[in-house]
Amino acid sequence: MPDTWEMATAYVIEMLEAKGTATRDDFDVPAIVAESHAVANGWNFRAIEGGTFWKIAARFLEQ
């Protein structure tokens, strides 16, 4: 479970790249980490429903 900014960043990157269809460079990862932290009210990103996480990620997809 991520408990620091760095661990949360690694977790988000792992989630984004897990399916092999995107890379960290396709997203604003720091923005995803910040918003996920706010939504989860802490570092327990697994408490965020999958659909919510992907909605957050989609908002920060680089153009």
PDB file of N, CA, C, O and CB in Angstrom:
ATOM      1  N   MET A   1       0.843  -1.177   0.000  1.00  0.00           N
ATOM      2  CA  MET A   1       0.000   0.000   0.000  1.00  0.00           C
ATOM      3  C   MET A   1       0.889   1.242   0.000  1.00  0.00           C
ATOM      4  O   MET A   1       1.799   1.344   0.823  1.00  0.00           O
ATOM      5  CB  MET A   1      -0.960  -0.003   1.220  1.00  0.00           C
ATOM      6  N   PRO A   2       0.645   2.169  -0.893  1.00  0.00           N
ATOM      7  CA  PRO A   2       1.485   3.360  -0.919  1.00  0.00           C
ATOM      8  C   PRO A   2       1.299   4.197   0.337  1.00  0.00           C
ATOM      9  O   PRO A   2       0.170   4.411   0.780  1.00  0.00           O
ATOM     10  CB  PRO A   2       1.177   4.197  -2.152  1.00  0.00           C
ATOM     11  N   ASP A   3       2.396   4.671   0.914  1.00  0.00           N
ATOM     12  CA  ASP A   3       2.272   5.554   2.069  1.00  0.00           C
ATOM     13  C   ASP A   3       3.160   6.779   1.948  1.00  0.00           C
ATOM     14  O   ASP A   3       3.326   7.536   2.905  1.00  0.00           O
ATOM     15  CB  ASP A   3       2.607   4.803   3.336  1.00  0.00           C
ATOM     16  N   THR A   4       3.729   6.968   0.768  1.00  0.00           N
ATOM     17  CA  THR A   4       4.487   8.179   0.468  1.00  0.00           C
ATOM     18  C   THR A   4       4.157   8.599  -0.964  1.00  0.00           C
ATOM     19  O   THR A   4       3.601   7.824  -1.742  1.00  0.00           O
ATOM     20  CB  THR A   4       6.032   7.951   0.654  1.00  0.00           C
ATOM     21  N   TRP A   5       4.507   9.821  -1.288  1.00  0.00           N
ATOM     22  CA  TRP A   5       4.282  10.313  -2.651  1.00  0.00           C
ATOM     23  C   TRP A   5       4.979   9.406  -3.659  1.00  0.00           C
ATOM     24  O   TRP A   5       4.413   9.075  -4.700  1.00  0.00           O
ATOM     25  CB  TRP A   5       4.788  11.770  -2.800  1.00  0.00           C
ATOM     26  N   GLU A   6       6.209   9.006  -3.347  1.00  0.00           N
ATOM     27  CA  GLU A   6       6.986   8.181  -4.272  1.00  0.00           C
ATOM     28  C   GLU A   6       6.344   6.816  -4.470  1.00  0.00           C
ATOM     29  O   GLU A   6       6.262   6.324  -5.595  1.00  0.00           O
ATOM     30  CB  GLU A   6       8.415   8.015  -3.763  1.00  0.00           C
ATOM     31  N   MET A   7       5.892   6.208  -3.392  1.00  0.00           N
ATOM     32  CA  MET A   7       5.254   4.891  -3.494  1.00  0.00           C
ATOM     33  C   MET A   7       3.916   5.007  -4.231  1.00  0.00           C
ATOM     34  O   MET A   7       3.554   4.124  -5.008  1.00  0.00           O
ATOM     35  CB  MET A   7       5.043   4.275  -2.082  1.00  0.00           C
ATOM     36  N   ALA A   8       3.196   6.084  -3.987  1.00  0.00           N
ATOM     37  CA  ALA A   8       1.928   6.294  -4.686  1.00  0.00           C
ATOM     38  C   ALA A   8       2.164   6.495  -6.174  1.00  0.00           C
ATOM     39  O   ALA A   8       1.395   6.002  -6.999  1.00  0.00           O
ATOM     40  CB  ALA A   8       1.180   7.501  -4.101  1.00  0.00           C
ATOM     41  N   THR A   9       3.220   7.215  -6.522  1.00  0.00           N
ATOM     42  CA  THR A   9       3.554   7.421  -7.927  1.00  0.00           C
ATOM     43  C   THR A   9       3.873   6.091  -8.604  1.00  0.00           C
ATOM     44  O   THR A   9       3.409   5.829  -9.714  1.00  0.00           O
ATOM     45  CB  THR A   9       4.744   8.387  -8.063  1.00  0.00           C
ATOM     46  N   ALA A  10       4.658   5.258  -7.940  1.00  0.00           N
ATOM     47  CA  ALA A  10       4.993   3.942  -8.492  1.00  0.00           C
ATOM     48  C   ALA A  10       3.733   3.098  -8.659  1.00  0.00           C
ATOM     49  O   ALA A  10       3.595   2.390  -9.656  1.00  0.00           O
ATOM     50  CB  ALA A  10       6.009   3.212  -7.584  1.00  0.00           C
ATOM     51  N   TYR A  11       2.820   3.162  -7.705  1.00  0.00           N
ATOM     52  CA  TYR A  11       1.561   2.412  -7.783  1.00  0.00           C
ATOM     53  C   TYR A  11       0.733   2.869  -8.972  1.00  0.00           C
ATOM     54  O   TYR A  11       0.215   2.040  -9.720  1.00  0.00           O
ATOM     55  CB  TYR A  11       0.754   2.572  -6.487  1.00  0.00           C
ATOM     56  N   VAL A  12       0.600   4.190  -9.157  1.00  0.00           N
ATOM     57  CA  VAL A  12      -0.180   4.729 -10.273  1.00  0.00           C
ATOM     58  C   VAL A  12       0.438   4.309 -11.605  1.00  0.00           C
ATOM     59  O   VAL A  12      -0.278   3.900 -12.519  1.00  0.00           O
ATOM     60  CB  VAL A  12      -0.267   6.270 -10.183  1.00  0.00           C
ATOM     61  N   ILE A  13       1.751   4.406 -11.719  1.00  0.00           N
ATOM     62  CA  ILE A  13       2.420   3.996 -12.952  1.00  0.00           C
ATOM     63  C   ILE A  13       2.165   2.517 -13.223  1.00  0.00           C
ATOM     64  O   ILE A  13       1.897   2.130 -14.361  1.00  0.00           O
ATOM     65  CB  ILE A  13       3.936   4.275 -12.870  1.00  0.00           C
ATOM     66  N   GLU A  14       2.249   1.697 -12.191  1.00  0.00           N
ATOM     67  CA  GLU A  14       1.987   0.264 -12.351  1.00  0.00           C
ATOM     68  C   GLU A  14       0.568   0.033 -12.865  1.00  0.00           C
ATOM     69  O   GLU A  14       0.361  -0.784 -13.762  1.00  0.00           O
ATOM     70  CB  GLU A  14       2.197  -0.480 -11.015  1.00  0.00           C
ATOM     71  N   MET A  15      -0.397   0.735 -12.311  1.00  0.00           N
ATOM     72  CA  MET A  15      -1.789   0.598 -12.748  1.00  0.00           C
ATOM     73  C   MET A  15      -1.948   1.038 -14.202  1.00  0.00           C
ATOM     74  O   MET A  15      -2.612   0.364 -14.991  1.00  0.00           O
ATOM     75  CB  MET A  15      -2.723   1.422 -11.840  1.00  0.00           C
ATOM     76  N   LEU A  16      -1.338   2.167 -14.553  1.00  0.00           N
ATOM     77  CA  LEU A  16      -1.477   2.700 -15.904  1.00  0.00           C
ATOM     78  C   LEU A  16      -0.847   1.793 -16.953  1.00  0.00           C
ATOM     79  O   LEU A  16      -1.365   1.667 -18.063  1.00  0.00           O
ATOM     80  CB  LEU A  16      -0.857   4.074 -15.983  1.00  0.00           C
ATOM     81  N   GLU A  17       0.263   1.166 -16.606  1.00  0.00           N
ATOM     82  CA  GLU A  17       0.996   0.353 -17.574  1.00  0.00           C
ATOM     83  C   GLU A  17       0.634  -1.131 -17.521  1.00  0.00           C
ATOM     84  O   GLU A  17       1.150  -1.912 -18.320  1.00  0.00           O
ATOM     85  CB  GLU A  17       2.470   0.512 -17.347  1.00  0.00           C
ATOM     86  N   ALA A  18      -0.232  -1.532 -16.610  1.00  0.00           N
ATOM     87  CA  ALA A  18      -0.531  -2.948 -16.385  1.00  0.00           C
ATOM     88  C   ALA A  18      -1.073  -3.657 -17.618  1.00  0.00           C
ATOM     89  O   ALA A  18      -0.762  -4.827 -17.843  1.00  0.00           O
ATOM     90  CB  ALA A  18      -1.519  -3.083 -15.267  1.00  0.00           C
ATOM     91  N   LYS A  19      -1.866  -2.979 -18.407  1.00  0.00           N
ATOM     92  CA  LYS A  19      -2.476  -3.647 -19.570  1.00  0.00           C
ATOM     93  C   LYS A  19      -1.604  -3.570 -20.815  1.00  0.00           C
ATOM     94  O   LYS A  19      -1.915  -4.199 -21.826  1.00  0.00           O
ATOM     95  CB  LYS A  19      -3.830  -3.034 -19.869  1.00  0.00           C
ATOM     96  N   GLY A  20      -0.526  -2.813 -20.755  1.00  0.00           N
ATOM     97  CA  GLY A  20       0.391  -2.724 -21.885  1.00  0.00           C
ATOM     98  C   GLY A  20      -0.083  -1.842 -23.018  1.00  0.00           C
ATOM     99  O   GLY A  20       0.536  -1.826 -24.082  1.00  0.00           O
ATOM    100  N   THR A  21      -1.159  -1.110 -22.824  1.00  0.00           N
ATOM    101  CA  THR A  21      -1.689  -0.262 -23.895  1.00  0.00           C
ATOM    102  C   THR A  21      -1.271   1.191 -23.752  1.00  0.00           C
ATOM    103  O   THR A  21      -1.460   1.982 -24.676  1.00  0.00           O
ATOM    104  CB  THR A  21      -3.193  -0.350 -23.926  1.00  0.00           C
ATOM    105  N   ALA A  22      -0.709   1.552 -22.613  1.00  0.00           N
ATOM    106  CA  ALA A  22      -0.287   2.933 -22.375  1.00  0.00           C
ATOM    107  C   ALA A  22       0.970   2.924 -21.519  1.00  0.00           C
ATOM    108  O   ALA A  22       1.308   1.916 -20.897  1.00  0.00           O
ATOM    109  CB  ALA A  22      -1.418   3.759 -21.689  1.00  0.00           C
ATOM    110  N   THR A  23       1.649   4.050 -21.497  1.00  0.00           N
ATOM    111  CA  THR A  23       2.819   4.203 -20.633  1.00  0.00           C
ATOM    112  C   THR A  23       2.630   5.438 -19.773  1.00  0.00           C
ATOM    113  O   THR A  23       1.726   6.242 -20.001  1.00  0.00           O
ATOM    114  CB  THR A  23       4.130   4.303 -21.464  1.00  0.00           C
ATOM    115  N   ARG A  24       3.480   5.571 -18.803  1.00  0.00           N
ATOM    116  CA  ARG A  24       3.428   6.737 -17.906  1.00  0.00           C
ATOM    117  C   ARG A  24       3.535   8.036 -18.682  1.00  0.00           C
ATOM    118  O   ARG A  24       3.012   9.061 -18.246  1.00  0.00           O
ATOM    119  CB  ARG A  24       4.546   6.664 -16.865  1.00  0.00           C
ATOM    120  N   ASP A  25       4.202   8.008 -19.819  1.00  0.00           N
ATOM    121  CA  ASP A  25       4.390   9.223 -20.610  1.00  0.00           C
ATOM    122  C   ASP A  25       3.103   9.705 -21.272  1.00  0.00           C
ATOM    123  O   ASP A  25       3.042  10.828 -21.772  1.00  0.00           O
ATOM    124  CB  ASP A  25       5.439   8.987 -21.666  1.00  0.00           C
ATOM    125  N   ASP A  26       2.081   8.863 -21.274  1.00  0.00           N
ATOM    126  CA  ASP A  26       0.794   9.233 -21.858  1.00  0.00           C
ATOM    127  C   ASP A  26      -0.087  10.014 -20.883  1.00  0.00           C
ATOM    128  O   ASP A  26      -1.144  10.512 -21.269  1.00  0.00           O
ATOM    129  CB  ASP A  26       0.064   7.989 -22.321  1.00  0.00           C
ATOM    130  N   PHE A  27       0.341  10.125 -19.620  1.00  0.00           N
ATOM    131  CA  PHE A  27      -0.480  10.724 -18.569  1.00  0.00           C
ATOM    132  C   PHE A  27       0.313  11.744 -17.761  1.00  0.00           C
ATOM    133  O   PHE A  27       1.543  11.719 -17.740  1.00  0.00           O
ATOM    134  CB  PHE A  27      -1.031   9.640 -17.646  1.00  0.00           C
ATOM    135  N   ASP A  28      -0.406  12.633 -17.103  1.00  0.00           N
ATOM    136  CA  ASP A  28       0.170  13.541 -16.122  1.00  0.00           C
ATOM    137  C   ASP A  28       0.115  12.805 -14.782  1.00  0.00           C
ATOM    138  O   ASP A  28      -0.823  12.977 -14.004  1.00  0.00           O
ATOM    139  CB  ASP A  28      -0.603  14.936 -16.070  1.00  0.00           C
ATOM    140  N   VAL A  29       1.122  11.994 -14.531  1.00  0.00           N
ATOM    141  CA  VAL A  29       1.129  11.122 -13.358  1.00  0.00           C
ATOM    142  C   VAL A  29       1.047  11.911 -12.048  1.00  0.00           C
ATOM    143  O   VAL A  29       0.259  11.537 -11.179  1.00  0.00           O
ATOM    144  CB  VAL A  29       2.382  10.261 -13.360  1.00  0.00           C
ATOM    145  N   PRO A  30       1.828  12.993 -11.865  1.00  0.00           N
ATOM    146  CA  PRO A  30       1.699  13.733 -10.602  1.00  0.00           C
ATOM    147  C   PRO A  30       0.281  14.245 -10.343  1.00  0.00           C
ATOM    148  O   PRO A  30      -0.162  14.273  -9.195  1.00  0.00           O
ATOM    149  CB  PRO A  30       2.658  14.900 -10.598  1.00  0.00           C
ATOM    150  N   ALA A  31      -0.424  14.645 -11.382  1.00  0.00           N
ATOM    151  CA  ALA A  31      -1.801  15.110 -11.217  1.00  0.00           C
ATOM    152  C   ALA A  31      -2.718  13.960 -10.800  1.00  0.00           C
ATOM    153  O   ALA A  31      -3.612  14.147  -9.974  1.00  0.00           O
ATOM    154  CB  ALA A  31      -2.311  15.750 -12.520  1.00  0.00           C
ATOM    155  N   ILE A  32      -2.500  12.776 -11.365  1.00  0.00           N
ATOM    156  CA  ILE A  32      -3.300  11.603 -10.987  1.00  0.00           C
ATOM    157  C   ILE A  32      -3.044  11.250  -9.529  1.00  0.00           C
ATOM    158  O   ILE A  32      -3.979  10.951  -8.788  1.00  0.00           O
ATOM    159  CB  ILE A  32      -2.973  10.393 -11.900  1.00  0.00           C
ATOM    160  N   VAL A  33      -1.779  11.284  -9.115  1.00  0.00           N
ATOM    161  CA  VAL A  33      -1.439  10.981  -7.722  1.00  0.00           C
ATOM    162  C   VAL A  33      -2.107  11.995  -6.793  1.00  0.00           C
ATOM    163  O   VAL A  33      -2.692  11.619  -5.777  1.00  0.00           O
ATOM    164  CB  VAL A  33       0.101  10.986  -7.516  1.00  0.00           C
ATOM    165  N   ALA A  34      -2.020  13.270  -7.138  1.00  0.00           N
ATOM    166  CA  ALA A  34      -2.606  14.311  -6.281  1.00  0.00           C
ATOM    167  C   ALA A  34      -4.116  14.149  -6.160  1.00  0.00           C
ATOM    168  O   ALA A  34      -4.655  14.212  -5.055  1.00  0.00           O
ATOM    169  CB  ALA A  34      -2.277  15.702  -6.831  1.00  0.00           C
ATOM    170  N   GLU A  35      -4.798  13.944  -7.266  1.00  0.00           N
ATOM    171  CA  GLU A  35      -6.253  13.811  -7.206  1.00  0.00           C
ATOM    172  C   GLU A  35      -6.657  12.511  -6.513  1.00  0.00           C
ATOM    173  O   GLU A  35      -7.622  12.494  -5.748  1.00  0.00           O
ATOM    174  CB  GLU A  35      -6.853  13.865  -8.617  1.00  0.00           C
ATOM    175  N   SER A  36      -5.941  11.436  -6.770  1.00  0.00           N
ATOM    176  CA  SER A  36      -6.255  10.170  -6.105  1.00  0.00           C
ATOM    177  C   SER A  36      -6.078  10.297  -4.599  1.00  0.00           C
ATOM    178  O   SER A  36      -6.874   9.766  -3.824  1.00  0.00           O
ATOM    179  CB  SER A  36      -5.368   9.038  -6.650  1.00  0.00           C
ATOM    180  N   HIS A  37      -5.031  11.004  -4.191  1.00  0.00           N
ATOM    181  CA  HIS A  37      -4.782  11.237  -2.763  1.00  0.00           C
ATOM    182  C   HIS A  37      -5.940  12.011  -2.148  1.00  0.00           C
ATOM    183  O   HIS A  37      -6.377  11.709  -1.037  1.00  0.00           O
ATOM    184  CB  HIS A  37      -3.453  12.004  -2.553  1.00  0.00           C
ATOM    185  N   ALA A  38      -6.435  13.006  -2.869  1.00  0.00           N
ATOM    186  CA  ALA A  38      -7.558  13.801  -2.370  1.00  0.00           C
ATOM    187  C   ALA A  38      -8.840  12.972  -2.289  1.00  0.00           C
ATOM    188  O   ALA A  38      -9.578  13.060  -1.308  1.00  0.00           O
ATOM    189  CB  ALA A  38      -7.782  15.019  -3.266  1.00  0.00           C
ATOM    190  N   VAL A  39      -9.100  12.171  -3.320  1.00  0.00           N
ATOM    191  CA  VAL A  39     -10.316  11.349  -3.353  1.00  0.00           C
ATOM    192  C   VAL A  39     -10.277  10.290  -2.253  1.00  0.00           C
ATOM    193  O   VAL A  39     -11.282  10.044  -1.586  1.00  0.00           O
ATOM    194  CB  VAL A  39     -10.480  10.676  -4.736  1.00  0.00           C
ATOM    195  N   ALA A  40      -9.123   9.669  -2.067  1.00  0.00           N
ATOM    196  CA  ALA A  40      -8.985   8.615  -1.057  1.00  0.00           C
ATOM    197  C   ALA A  40      -8.833   9.185   0.354  1.00  0.00           C
ATOM    198  O   ALA A  40      -8.917   8.458   1.344  1.00  0.00           O
ATOM    199  CB  ALA A  40      -7.786   7.731  -1.385  1.00  0.00           C
ATOM    200  N   ASN A  41      -8.609  10.497   0.427  1.00  0.00           N
ATOM    201  CA  ASN A  41      -8.362  11.160   1.707  1.00  0.00           C
ATOM    202  C   ASN A  41      -7.182  10.503   2.426  1.00  0.00           C
ATOM    203  O   ASN A  41      -7.195  10.315   3.642  1.00  0.00           O
ATOM    204  CB  ASN A  41      -9.627  11.114   2.596  1.00  0.00           C
ATOM    205  N   GLY A  42      -6.171  10.163   1.640  1.00  0.00           N
ATOM    206  CA  GLY A  42      -4.969   9.517   2.166  1.00  0.00           C
ATOM    207  C   GLY A  42      -4.292   8.711   1.080  1.00  0.00           C
ATOM    208  O   GLY A  42      -4.550   8.904  -0.108  1.00  0.00           O
ATOM    209  N   TRP A  43      -3.420   7.802   1.499  1.00  0.00           N
ATOM    210  CA  TRP A  43      -2.621   7.036   0.548  1.00  0.00           C
ATOM    211  C   TRP A  43      -3.227   5.694   0.172  1.00  0.00           C
ATOM    212  O   TRP A  43      -2.636   4.976  -0.634  1.00  0.00           O
ATOM    213  CB  TRP A  43      -1.264   6.816   1.107  1.00  0.00           C
ATOM    214  N   ASN A  44      -4.374   5.325   0.717  1.00  0.00           N
ATOM    215  CA  ASN A  44      -4.983   4.029   0.415  1.00  0.00           C
ATOM    216  C   ASN A  44      -5.721   4.096  -0.919  1.00  0.00           C
ATOM    217  O   ASN A  44      -6.951   4.143  -0.956  1.00  0.00           O
ATOM    218  CB  ASN A  44      -5.949   3.602   1.546  1.00  0.00           C
ATOM    219  N   PHE A  45      -4.968   4.099  -2.000  1.00  0.00           N
ATOM    220  CA  PHE A  45      -5.554   4.214  -3.327  1.00  0.00           C
ATOM    221  C   PHE A  45      -6.399   3.001  -3.692  1.00  0.00           C
ATOM    222  O   PHE A  45      -7.252   3.092  -4.575  1.00  0.00           O
ATOM    223  CB  PHE A  45      -4.468   4.406  -4.355  1.00  0.00           C
ATOM    224  N   ARG A  46      -6.182   1.887  -3.042  1.00  0.00           N
ATOM    225  CA  ARG A  46      -7.009   0.698  -3.321  1.00  0.00           C
ATOM    226  C   ARG A  46      -8.438   0.891  -2.831  1.00  0.00           C
ATOM    227  O   ARG A  46      -9.336   0.145  -3.222  1.00  0.00           O
ATOM    228  CB  ARG A  46      -6.398  -0.549  -2.662  1.00  0.00           C
ATOM    229  N   ALA A  47      -8.651   1.888  -1.979  1.00  0.00           N
ATOM    230  CA  ALA A  47     -10.002   2.197  -1.504  1.00  0.00           C
ATOM    231  C   ALA A  47     -10.825   2.903  -2.585  1.00  0.00           C
ATOM    232  O   ALA A  47     -12.049   2.986  -2.484  1.00  0.00           O
ATOM    233  CB  ALA A  47      -9.935   3.069  -0.241  1.00  0.00           C
ATOM    234  N   ILE A  48     -10.154   3.405  -3.608  1.00  0.00           N
ATOM    235  CA  ILE A  48     -10.845   4.072  -4.710  1.00  0.00           C
ATOM    236  C   ILE A  48     -11.384   3.000  -5.645  1.00  0.00           C
ATOM    237  O   ILE A  48     -10.648   2.099  -6.046  1.00  0.00           O
ATOM    238  CB  ILE A  48      -9.893   5.061  -5.472  1.00  0.00           C
ATOM    239  N   GLU A  49     -12.644   3.089  -5.991  1.00  0.00           N
ATOM    240  CA  GLU A  49     -13.220   2.128  -6.930  1.00  0.00           C
ATOM    241  C   GLU A  49     -12.489   2.218  -8.256  1.00  0.00           C
ATOM    242  O   GLU A  49     -12.056   3.295  -8.666  1.00  0.00           O
ATOM    243  CB  GLU A  49     -14.735   2.377  -7.126  1.00  0.00           C
ATOM    244  N   GLY A  50     -12.355   1.080  -8.923  1.00  0.00           N
ATOM    245  CA  GLY A  50     -11.629   1.020 -10.192  1.00  0.00           C
ATOM    246  C   GLY A  50     -12.134   2.025 -11.212  1.00  0.00           C
ATOM    247  O   GLY A  50     -11.343   2.693 -11.877  1.00  0.00           O
ATOM    248  N   GLY A  51     -13.449   2.132 -11.335  1.00  0.00           N
ATOM    249  CA  GLY A  51     -14.021   3.073 -12.290  1.00  0.00           C
ATOM    250  C   GLY A  51     -13.647   4.507 -11.974  1.00  0.00           C
ATOM    251  O   GLY A  51     -13.404   5.308 -12.876  1.00  0.00           O
ATOM    252  N   THR A  52     -13.602   4.825 -10.697  1.00  0.00           N
ATOM    253  CA  THR A  52     -13.230   6.186 -10.285  1.00  0.00           C
ATOM    254  C   THR A  52     -11.775   6.460 -10.610  1.00  0.00           C
ATOM    255  O   THR A  52     -11.434   7.537 -11.097  1.00  0.00           O
ATOM    256  CB  THR A  52     -13.481   6.390  -8.781  1.00  0.00           C
ATOM    257  N   PHE A  53     -10.908   5.475 -10.339  1.00  0.00           N
ATOM    258  CA  PHE A  53      -9.490   5.663 -10.666  1.00  0.00           C
ATOM    259  C   PHE A  53      -9.319   5.943 -12.158  1.00  0.00           C
ATOM    260  O   PHE A  53      -8.586   6.855 -12.541  1.00  0.00           O
ATOM    261  CB  PHE A  53      -8.667   4.417 -10.258  1.00  0.00           C
ATOM    262  N   TRP A  54      -9.996   5.158 -13.001  1.00  0.00           N
ATOM    263  CA  TRP A  54      -9.835   5.325 -14.445  1.00  0.00           C
ATOM    264  C   TRP A  54     -10.448   6.632 -14.943  1.00  0.00           C
ATOM    265  O   TRP A  54      -9.978   7.189 -15.935  1.00  0.00           O
ATOM    266  CB  TRP A  54     -10.463   4.150 -15.178  1.00  0.00           C
ATOM    267  N   LYS A  55     -11.481   7.128 -14.278  1.00  0.00           N
ATOM    268  CA  LYS A  55     -12.023   8.446 -14.630  1.00  0.00           C
ATOM    269  C   LYS A  55     -11.010   9.537 -14.299  1.00  0.00           C
ATOM    270  O   LYS A  55     -10.832  10.485 -15.064  1.00  0.00           O
ATOM    271  CB  LYS A  55     -13.357   8.709 -13.885  1.00  0.00           C
ATOM    272  N   ILE A  56     -10.351   9.394 -13.158  1.00  0.00           N
ATOM    273  CA  ILE A  56      -9.292  10.346 -12.794  1.00  0.00           C
ATOM    274  C   ILE A  56      -8.188  10.284 -13.840  1.00  0.00           C
ATOM    275  O   ILE A  56      -7.763  11.315 -14.360  1.00  0.00           O
ATOM    276  CB  ILE A  56      -8.719  10.040 -11.372  1.00  0.00           C
ATOM    277  N   ALA A  57      -7.726   9.081 -14.149  1.00  0.00           N
ATOM    278  CA  ALA A  57      -6.641   8.916 -15.124  1.00  0.00           C
ATOM    279  C   ALA A  57      -7.021   9.511 -16.473  1.00  0.00           C
ATOM    280  O   ALA A  57      -6.200  10.168 -17.114  1.00  0.00           O
ATOM    281  CB  ALA A  57      -6.287   7.433 -15.288  1.00  0.00           C
ATOM    282  N   ALA A  58      -8.242   9.289 -16.904  1.00  0.00           N
ATOM    283  CA  ALA A  58      -8.688   9.793 -18.215  1.00  0.00           C
ATOM    284  C   ALA A  58      -8.644  11.318 -18.272  1.00  0.00           C
ATOM    285  O   ALA A  58      -8.356  11.892 -19.322  1.00  0.00           O
ATOM    286  CB  ALA A  58     -10.113   9.304 -18.520  1.00  0.00           C
ATOM    287  N   ARG A  59      -8.925  11.970 -17.156  1.00  0.00           N
ATOM    288  CA  ARG A  59      -8.876  13.436 -17.140  1.00  0.00           C
ATOM    289  C   ARG A  59      -7.460  13.956 -17.338  1.00  0.00           C
ATOM    290  O   ARG A  59      -7.267  15.090 -17.778  1.00  0.00           O
ATOM    291  CB  ARG A  59      -9.441  13.969 -15.829  1.00  0.00           C
ATOM    292  N   PHE A  60      -6.473  13.134 -17.016  1.00  0.00           N
ATOM    293  CA  PHE A  60      -5.084  13.566 -17.101  1.00  0.00           C
ATOM    294  C   PHE A  60      -4.315  12.867 -18.225  1.00  0.00           C
ATOM    295  O   PHE A  60      -3.090  12.758 -18.177  1.00  0.00           O
ATOM    296  CB  PHE A  60      -4.393  13.318 -15.781  1.00  0.00           C
ATOM    297  N   LEU A  61      -5.037  12.405 -19.216  1.00  0.00           N
ATOM    298  CA  LEU A  61      -4.414  11.829 -20.400  1.00  0.00           C
ATOM    299  C   LEU A  61      -3.793  12.970 -21.197  1.00  0.00           C
ATOM    300  O   LEU A  61      -4.464  13.946 -21.532  1.00  0.00           O
ATOM    301  CB  LEU A  61      -5.451  11.025 -21.264  1.00  0.00           C
ATOM    302  N   GLU A  62      -2.523  12.837 -21.490  1.00  0.00           N
ATOM    303  CA  GLU A  62      -1.825  13.875 -22.259  1.00  0.00           C
ATOM    304  C   GLU A  62      -2.315  13.862 -23.702  1.00  0.00           C
ATOM    305  O   GLU A  62      -2.552  12.797 -24.273  1.00  0.00           O
ATOM    306  CB  GLU A  62      -0.284  13.663 -22.206  1.00  0.00           C
ATOM    307  N   GLN A  63      -2.459  15.003 -24.268  1.00  0.00           N
ATOM    308  CA  GLN A  63      -2.944  15.126 -25.659  1.00  0.00           C
ATOM    309  C   GLN A  63      -1.796  15.064 -26.637  1.00  0.00           C
ATOM    310  O   GLN A  63      -2.010  15.151 -27.846  1.00  0.00           O
ATOM    311  CB  GLN A  63      -3.719  16.435 -25.855  1.00  0.00           C
TER     312      GLN A  63
END
